[in-house]
Amino acid sequence: MAVPKRRTSRSNTRHRRARWKASVPAIVRCPCPRQEAVVPHRACTACGLYKGRQVVDEP
């Protein structure tokens, strides 16, 4: 079983963890008249449009 020979230093650990930042999700506007904010590649929750066609029935 592989075991580390030496303890990882505090600076190396922090240097590695510094790149774990969360990225802001991309937001686009739905082409419907409401102009709702939608995550790309998802159907609009307000109108049910995806790529310009109706895929979900409106509530």
Summary of the structure (lengths in Angstrom):
residues: 59
radius of gyration: 22.1
end to end distance: 56.6
largest distance: 62.2
contacts: 87
relative contact order: 0.13
helix: 14%
strand: 14%
